[in-house]
């Protein structure tokens, strides 16, 4: 009887040990599977860095870490799917993968080609060139084929942007000293003039739903942001500059300048140049004109104008600003990020160079 009890104790003890070993094994498998799971990749920010040796394209994580030099070039722009980068260098348009691989020259002309941008559907690349002796807007397939002149008679500093459906391009045209907003149909080449002002209407940007176009105009003696329907109707002024206006004019007119729409289509990212205060601030402006949020109010002194790009969800803005009072930056521009409600303004880059044209990777 005693031997039977001893055997039962041994069996029970072994069962307990086996149960614990099984639990440990299951826990190990669970932890291993969690460790092996891929975590969502952090979104990236592209920008141009200019130092004494030239201009280079850099990429970094959205928190400023893992900064990487992708090579010479400037004005990098993400493809709509965030997998490709188009840019220009030495008057030539290039394309490469997001990690800098598969670099390919797209424009082959001996004349210059610059300021490339993507059509919103990702099928085309729009750029500026004077390959026939006159500056115009050109378009090509994303692989560089079928390069065609889309628009003639544009100003050397003209701006252009694709409609959300990728079928049209809005641009500014200069004639007899005045700049006005036009739209061209990519397939048919039909051009339509949307504004008719003796002043300067410029920098058109489509709303995300394609129903409206915002632009900057000096028709009131200083720069203001205007909105109109995509066909040019229902023109209205969005902003009102209340600062000082120089008596003799200046190289840069005071007032507002539209940069981009927020993804929700309810707000516009813009900068405001206050001539009297001699500073540029970045603003989020409600398209109904009901609210303006100063995103850079925490910065005591701003140098040159700011540039910005919204995160895909619209919760943050990446911007390039110059701070003359910071000795470590030498008055050169650096990359910063700020929440869309103006909180948590954070500096991402620290160097003796110009960091400009930041662009947030699409999701």
C-alpha positions in Angstrom: 0.0 0.0 0.0 2.8 2.3 0.9 4.5 1.6 -2.4 1.3 2.4 -4.3 1.0 5.8 -2.5 4.6 6.6 -3.4 4.0 5.8 -7.0 0.9 8.0 -7.1 2.9 10.9 -5.6 5.6 10.5 -8.3 3.0 10.4 -11.1 1.3 13.5 -9.7 4.6 15.3 -9.3 5.6 14.5 -12.9 2.2 15.7 -14.2 2.7 19.0 -12.4 6.2 19.4 -13.8 5.0 18.6 -17.3 2.1 21.0 -17.0 4.5 23.8 -16.0 6.9 22.9 -18.8 3.9 23.1 -21.2 2.9 26.5 -19.9 6.5 27.8 -20.2 6.7 26.4 -23.8 3.5 28.1 -24.7 4.6 31.4 -23.2 7.9 31.1 -25.1 6.1 30.6 -28.4 3.7 33.5 -27.7 6.6 35.9 -26.9 8.6 34.7 -29.9 5.6 35.4 -32.2 5.2 38.9 -30.8 8.8 39.7 -31.2 8.8 38.4 -34.7 5.8 40.5 -35.7 6.6 43.4 -38.0 5.8 46.7 -36.3 4.3 49.4 -38.5 7.1 51.4 -40.2 7.5 55.0 -39.1 6.6 57.5 -41.9 9.4 59.3 -43.5 10.2 62.9 -44.3 12.2 64.1 -47.3 14.0 67.4 -47.6 16.8 69.2 -49.4 20.0 70.0 -47.5 22.3 72.7 -49.0 25.9 73.2 -47.7 29.1 74.5 -49.2 29.6 71.4 -51.3 26.1 71.4 -53.0 22.5 70.3 -52.6 21.6 66.8 -51.4 18.4 64.9 -50.8 17.9 63.6 -47.3 15.4 61.2 -45.7 14.7 60.7 -42.1 12.0 59.1 -39.8 9.2 61.5 -38.8 10.8 61.8 -35.3 14.1 63.0 -36.8 16.0 59.8 -36.4 17.8 57.7 -39.0 18.8 60.6 -41.2 20.2 59.4 -44.5 21.8 61.1 -47.5 20.3 59.8 -50.7 22.6 61.7 -53.0 22.8 65.0 -54.9 19.6 66.7 -55.9 16.9 69.1 -54.8 13.2 69.5 -54.4 12.3 65.8 -53.8 8.7 64.8 -54.0 7.0 61.6 -53.0 4.9 59.6 -55.5 1.2 59.4 -54.3 1.8 55.8 -53.0 5.0 56.8 -51.1 7.2 54.3 -53.0 9.1 56.6 -55.4 10.8 59.9 -55.2 11.1 62.4 -58.1 13.6 65.3 -58.0 15.9 67.4 -60.2 19.7 67.8 -60.2 21.9 69.6 -62.7 18.8 70.6 -64.8 17.7 66.9 -65.2 14.7 65.1 -63.7 15.4 61.9 -61.8 13.4 59.2 -60.2 14.4 56.6 -57.6 12.9 54.2 -55.0 12.2 55.5 -51.5 15.4 54.0 -50.3 17.5 55.8 -52.9 18.0 52.7 -55.2 17.2 52.3 -58.9 18.2 55.9 -59.7 17.1 56.8 -63.3 17.4 60.0 -65.3 14.0 60.7 -67.0 14.7 63.9 -69.0 17.2 63.6 -71.8 17.2 67.1 -73.2 20.3 69.3 -73.3 18.1 72.2 -72.1 17.1 72.5 -68.4 14.2 70.6 -66.7 13.3 71.3 -63.1 10.6 71.5 -60.4 8.9 68.2 -61.0 5.7 67.1 -59.4 3.4 64.1 -59.6 -0.1 63.9 -61.0 -2.4 62.9 -58.1 -3.1 59.5 -59.7 0.7 58.8 -59.9 0.6 58.1 -63.7 2.4 61.3 -64.8 5.2 63.6 -63.8 4.8 67.3 -64.5 7.8 69.6 -64.9 9.2 72.8 -66.3 11.6 73.1 -69.2 12.8 75.4 -72.0 13.9 72.6 -74.3 12.3 74.4 -77.4 13.8 77.8 -76.4 10.6 78.9 -74.5 9.7 78.1 -70.9 6.7 75.7 -70.7 5.1 73.1 -68.6 5.8 69.5 -69.8 4.3 66.2 -68.9 5.6 62.6 -69.2 4.7 59.1 -68.0 6.0 58.1 -64.6 8.7 56.0 -66.4 9.9 59.0 -68.5 8.2 58.0 -71.8 5.9 60.2 -73.9 7.4 63.6 -72.9 5.0 66.3 -74.2 4.7 70.0 -73.9 1.5 70.7 -72.1 1.5 74.5 -71.8 3.3 77.3 -73.5 3.9 80.9 -72.4 4.4 80.5 -68.7 6.4 82.6 -66.3 9.9 81.3 -65.4 8.8 80.9 -61.8 5.4 79.5 -62.5 3.6 77.1 -60.2 1.4 74.2 -61.2 -0.5 71.4 -59.5 -2.5 68.4 -60.5 -6.2 67.9 -59.9 -7.2 65.1 -57.5 -8.4 62.9 -60.3 -5.1 63.5 -62.3 -7.0 64.7 -65.3 -6.2 68.5 -65.2 -3.4 70.8 -64.2 -3.9 74.2 -62.7 -1.1 76.8 -63.4 -0.3 80.4 -63.5 0.4 82.2 -66.7 2.1 85.6 -67.2 0.9 87.9 -69.9 1.4 91.7 -70.2 2.8 91.8 -66.7 -0.1 90.1 -65.0 -0.3 86.6 -63.6 -3.6 84.7 -63.8 -4.8 81.1 -63.0 -5.5 78.7 -65.8 -6.4 75.0 -66.1 -5.4 72.6 -68.8 -7.0 69.2 -69.6 -4.1 66.7 -69.8 -5.8 64.5 -72.4 -7.3 67.1 -74.8 -4.9 70.0 -74.1 -7.8 72.4 -73.8 -6.9 75.5 -71.7 -9.4 77.5 -69.6 -8.6 80.9 -67.9 -10.1 81.0 -64.4 -9.0 84.5 -63.2 -8.6 87.8 -65.0 -6.8 90.2 -62.8 -4.2 93.0 -63.7 -2.3 92.0 -60.6 -0.6 88.7 -59.6 -2.7 85.6 -59.1 -0.4 82.7 -58.4 0.3 79.4 -56.6 -3.0 77.5 -57.3 -3.7 74.4 -55.2 -6.7 72.0 -55.6 -8.8 71.0 -52.7 -8.7 67.3 -51.9 -12.2 66.8 -53.3 -11.3 68.7 -56.5 -14.2 71.2 -56.1 -12.2 74.2 -55.2 -8.9 75.9 -56.0 -7.1 78.2 -53.5 -4.6 80.7 -54.7 -2.5 83.7 -53.6 -3.2 87.1 -55.1 -1.8 90.7 -54.7 -4.9 92.3 -56.2 -5.5 94.2 -53.0 -2.1 95.7 -52.7 -0.8 92.9 -50.5 -0.9 89.1 -50.6 -4.2 87.4 -49.7 -5.5 83.9 -50.1 -8.6 83.5 -52.3 -10.9 80.5 -53.0 -12.9 79.8 -56.1 -14.8 76.9 -57.5 -12.8 74.6 -59.8 -14.5 76.3 -62.8 -13.5 79.8 -61.7 -16.9 80.8 -60.2 -17.8 81.9 -56.7 -14.5 83.8 -56.1 -14.1 84.9 -52.4 -11.3 86.2 -50.3 -10.3 84.0 -47.4 -7.8 86.2 -45.4 -7.3 89.8 -44.4 -3.8 91.1 -43.8 -3.8 93.8 -41.1 -0.1 94.5 -40.8 2.1 97.2 -42.1 2.5 97.7 -45.9 5.8 99.2 -47.2 5.4 102.6 -49.0 7.7 101.7 -51.9 7.0 98.0 -52.2 9.6 95.3 -51.7 11.1 92.1 -52.9 8.5 90.1 -51.0 5.0 91.5 -50.6 3.5 91.3 -47.1 0.5 89.1 -46.4 -0.6 85.5 -46.8 0.6 82.7 -49.2 -1.3 79.4 -49.6 1.0 76.3 -49.4 -1.2 73.2 -49.3 -4.6 71.9 -48.2 -4.9 69.8 -45.1 -6.1 66.2 -46.0 -9.6 66.9 -44.5 -10.2 69.6 -47.0 -11.4 72.0 -44.3 -8.2 73.9 -43.7 -5.3 75.4 -45.7 -1.7 75.6 -44.7 -0.2 79.0 -45.3 2.5 81.4 -44.3 2.0 85.0 -43.3 4.7 87.6 -43.8 4.2 90.5 -41.4 6.3 93.3 -42.8 6.2 95.4 -39.7 7.4 92.6 -37.4 9.8 91.2 -40.1 8.7 87.6 -39.5 7.1 84.7 -41.3 4.7 82.5 -39.4 3.0 79.3 -40.5 -0.8 79.2 -40.1 -3.6 76.7 -40.3 -6.6 78.6 -41.8 -10.2 77.3 -41.9 -11.5 77.6 -45.4 -14.6 79.4 -44.1 -12.3 82.1 -42.6 -13.6 81.3 -39.1 -10.3 80.3 -37.5 -6.6 80.9 -37.9 -4.1 79.0 -35.9 -0.5 80.3 -35.7 1.7 77.1 -35.7 4.9 78.9 -35.0 3.9 81.4 -32.3 6.3 79.8 -29.9 9.3 80.9 -31.9 10.5 84.3 -30.7 12.3 85.3 -33.9 11.7 84.0 -37.4 14.1 84.6 -40.3 13.3 83.7 -43.9 9.8 82.4 -44.9 8.6 79.1 -43.8 7.7 76.0 -45.9 5.5 73.2 -44.8 3.9 69.8 -45.5 1.0 68.0 -43.8 1.2 64.5 -42.4 -1.2 62.1 -44.2 -3.7 62.2 -41.3 -3.4 66.0 -41.0 -2.5 65.8 -37.3 1.0 67.2 -37.8 2.9 69.6 -40.0 6.6 69.4 -41.0 8.2 72.8 -41.7 11.4 74.5 -42.5 12.2 77.7 -40.7 15.2 79.9 -40.1 16.1 81.2 -36.6 18.7 83.9 -36.8 19.1 84.1 -33.0 20.3 80.5 -32.7 24.1 80.5 -32.9 24.3 76.8 -33.6 22.2 77.1 -36.8 24.0 80.2 -38.0 20.7 81.6 -39.1 20.2 78.8 -41.6 16.9 76.9 -41.9 16.2 73.7 -40.0 13.4 71.1 -40.1 10.8 71.2 -37.4 7.5 69.4 -36.7 4.4 70.7 -34.9 1.0 69.4 -34.1 -1.9 70.9 -36.2 -3.3 72.5 -33.0 0.1 74.4 -32.7 1.3 72.3 -29.7 4.6 70.5 -29.3 6.8 72.4 -31.8 9.9 70.3 -32.0 13.2 70.8 -33.9 14.4 67.8 -35.9 17.6 68.8 -37.5 20.7 70.5 -36.1 23.5 71.5 -38.6 25.4 74.2 -40.4 23.3 74.0 -43.6 20.1 75.0 -45.3 17.4 72.3 -44.7 14.5 73.1 -47.0 11.5 71.7 -49.0 10.3 69.1 -46.4 7.7 66.6 -47.7 5.9 64.0 -45.6 5.6 60.5 -47.0 2.0 59.6 -48.1 0.5 56.6 -46.2 
